[in-house]
Amino acid sequence: MSPTGILGYLEWNFGFHDNDAAGWLITASYLVTAVLCFAAGRAAAHRAGGAARSRYDRDAEASCEEVRRRITDRVQVFWYILAVVLVLLGVNKQLNLQSLLTVVGRNVAKAGGWYARRREVQEDFLIGLAVAGAATLAFFGWLIRRAFLRQVFALAGVLTLVCFVVLRAASIEHVDQMLGLDMGGVQVHFLLEFGGILIIAMTAAVNIARRKSS
């Protein structure tokens, strides 16, 4: 297919697609939380350095220092990866790239003659998305397994966001109705997405505060 033909499929405009107060609040929350995650990764490195010096002063065993450093390195990786993921989600909040993917997929299905079987493809896609989300959680859990209790709330926030992404991607009528429910003027999908971000932000802030108190 030529580039011109591909562009013909794109019934989508580049720009801000969630251009209201709630949308921009979520976008800003993603980006601010990403900064906090990066700072939490830096804080982990600082605590490792301080712990190493105190152990040296007390003539602690070198093996303990090495174990501690390995744990710290993994926690750093966890926070840095999470920061990148949140930046991407924040950018996508406005660009709404999943809508572009939906439009392209629908037009390709029509051109390929398998549009009538689109439900099966959608189900396979959702299963793949759910598996990818579960794999991401498992990877994060493995990464921070030796510091799990300290970072478990961040993992809970990631789980909340994964659930939100999968439910939004489902585009099933009763799911959309549930997410659009109004609870005291606030929709469920806003609470779910913002709640996940807030949990991660609070956990990152606690990790940063622990650096200042060490």
Stockholm file with secondary structure:
# STOCKHOLM 1.0

chainA/1-214         MSPTGILGYLEWNFGFHDNDAAGWLITASYLVTAVLCFAAGRAAAHRAGGAARSRYDRDAEASCEEVRRRITDRVQVFWYILAVVLVLLGVNKQLNLQSLLTVVGRNVAKAGGWYARRREVQEDFLIGLAVAGAATLAFFGWLIRRAFLRQVFALAGVLTLVCFVVLRAASIEHVDQMLGLDMGGVQVHFLLEFGGILIIAMTAAVNIARRKSS
#=GR chainA/1-214 SS CCHHHHHHHCCCCSSCSSCSHHHHHHHHHHHHHHHHHHHHHHHHHHHHHHHHHHHHHTTCCHHHHHHHHHHHHHHHHHHHHHHHHHHHHHHHHHHCHHHHHHHHHHHHHHHHTCGGGHHHHHHHHHHHHHHHHHHHHHHHHHHTGGGHHHHHHHHHHHHHHHHHHHHHHHCCHHHHHHHTCEETTEEHHHHHHHHHHHHHHHHHHHHHHHHHHC
#=GC SS_cons         CCHHHHHHHCCCCSSCSSCSHHHHHHHHHHHHHHHHHHHHHHHHHHHHHHHHHHHHHTTCCHHHHHHHHHHHHHHHHHHHHHHHHHHHHHHHHHHCHHHHHHHHHHHHHHHHTCGGGHHHHHHHHHHHHHHHHHHHHHHHHHHTGGGHHHHHHHHHHHHHHHHHHHHHHHCCHHHHHHHTCEETTEEHHHHHHHHHHHHHHHHHHHHHHHHHHC
//
